[in-house]
Amino acid sequence: MSAGGRPAPTRQNLLALERRLRHVGKGTALLRRKREALVAELFRLARPAVSARASIAACSEKAYPSLLAALSLEGAEGLTSVGRPGRDLRVEMRSAQVWGIAVAEIMDRPPIRRTPHARGVPPGAVSGATTEATAAFEELTELLLNAANRETLLGHLGEALARTSRQVNTLERRLQPALNAHLVTIRRTLEEREREDHVRLERRMRQPLGR
């Protein structure tokens, strides 16, 4: 390296720069293909994700007014007593790799929606608003669990796409131009030296022998 961090103008450095540029070009091409694949995968998941989010929003708009109505009729203590004993919902999960990205997936879960009998509430023991709120929140929980894998994957894919785009931009806009600039400088310097050596050699050959 010469002063200022520039490689010294030698043929060895010229060859090393050419090799590095080829490696950077191959790496950039691979990252571009990865970025295209990530974009395609995101678009594939986008439509069902939008549909699922719309369903969740619609269910939330139904569930929370039902809960307020149930609270006004039963009170907080009444709803708490109706909810006893609490449910133990366990899901089976596994770790997976998608496009080289580590993700966690829900593989299996118990059914969320229940009949009034399965809830253990005798008919007429609670208001219709409470029954409606219970069913709405069971539906909402089911929708959220169904969307969890896709939403998690979308988040990881989005982060990977942003990271890959930054890497491509760094290689294309910073590293490659810098390496090309060094390469041009070294070639120009070596060519000037060759011309100077050629001129000196011609002058020596023109000199009379014996001098």
MOMOFEN-V544018 format. One record per residue. N is the residue number from 0. D_LAST is the distance of its C-alpha to the last C-alpha in Angstrom with 2 decimals. Layout:
N&D_LAST / N&D_LAST
This chain:
0&40.27 / 1&38.49 / 2&40.24 / 3&43.32 / 4&44.13 / 5&41.67 / 6&39.92 / 7&36.24 / 8&34.07 / 9&33.21 / 10&33.79 / 11&36.40 / 12&38.34 / 13&38.08 / 14&39.74 / 15&42.29 / 16&43.22 / 17&43.69 / 18&45.96 / 19&47.90 / 20&48.42 / 21&49.82 / 22&52.18 / 23&53.25 / 24&53.93 / 25&56.10 / 26&57.91 / 27&58.58 / 28&59.99 / 29&62.28 / 30&63.50 / 31&64.20 / 32&66.30 / 33&68.11 / 34&68.82 / 35&70.23 / 36&72.43 / 37&73.71 / 38&74.56 / 39&76.41 / 40&78.35 / 41&79.27 / 42&80.58 / 43&82.56 / 44&84.25 / 45&84.68 / 46&87.69 / 47&89.89 / 48&88.86 / 49&89.98 / 50&93.25 / 51&93.84 / 52&93.20 / 53&95.66 / 54&98.27 / 55&97.71 / 56&98.06 / 57&101.26 / 58&102.71 / 59&101.91 / 60&103.68 / 61&106.72 / 62&106.58 / 63&106.35 / 64&109.27 / 65&111.32 / 66&110.42 / 67&111.53 / 68&114.79 / 69&115.36 / 70&114.68 / 71&117.20 / 72&119.83 / 73&119.14 / 74&117.34 / 75&114.37 / 76&116.55 / 77&118.24 / 78&114.97 / 79&113.65 / 80&116.75 / 81&116.47 / 82&112.91 / 83&113.99 / 84&113.03 / 85&109.35 / 86&107.49 / 87&104.84 / 88&102.27 / 89&99.55 / 90&96.69 / 91&94.54 / 92&90.83 / 93&87.65 / 94&83.95 / 95&81.84 / 96&78.35 / 97&77.91 / 98&74.33 / 99&73.19 / 100&75.36 / 101&77.96 / 102&81.42 / 103&85.00 / 104&87.64 / 105&91.41 / 106&92.59 / 107&96.33 / 108&98.87 / 109&102.64 / 110&104.58 / 111&104.86 / 112&107.72 / 113&111.20 / 114&114.73 / 115&117.25 / 116&118.77 / 117&115.43 / 118&115.01 / 119&118.25 / 120&119.87 / 121&123.49 / 122&124.29 / 123&125.38 / 124&124.06 / 125&121.30 / 126&120.98 / 127&119.50 / 128&116.67 / 129&115.75 / 130&115.76 / 131&113.63 / 132&111.14 / 133&110.91 / 134&110.22 / 135&107.66 / 136&105.67 / 137&105.77 / 138&104.35 / 139&101.69 / 140&100.70 / 141&100.43 / 142&98.24 / 143&95.94 / 144&95.57 / 145&94.94 / 146&92.18 / 147&90.60 / 148&88.26 / 149&86.99 / 150&86.57 / 151&84.69 / 152&82.38 / 153&81.81 / 154&80.85 / 155&78.35 / 156&76.89 / 157&76.54 / 158&74.67 / 159&72.40 / 160&71.72 / 161&70.83 / 162&68.53 / 163&66.83 / 164&66.37 / 165&64.73 / 166&62.34 / 167&61.44 / 168&60.91 / 169&58.69 / 170&56.49 / 171&56.39 / 172&56.17 / 173&54.22 / 174&52.37 / 175&51.10 / 176&49.87 / 177&48.11 / 178&46.41 / 179&45.43 / 180&43.97 / 181&41.86 / 182&40.81 / 183&39.75 / 184&37.78 / 185&35.89 / 186&35.16 / 187&33.90 / 188&31.65 / 189&30.26 / 190&29.73 / 191&27.85 / 192&25.59 / 193&25.00 / 194&24.18 / 195&21.74 / 196&20.05 / 197&20.06 / 198&18.52 / 199&15.66 / 200&15.16 / 201&15.30 / 202&12.71 / 203&10.17 / 204&11.41 / 205&11.14 / 206&7.44 / 207&6.33 / 208&5.61 / 209&3.78 / 210&0.00
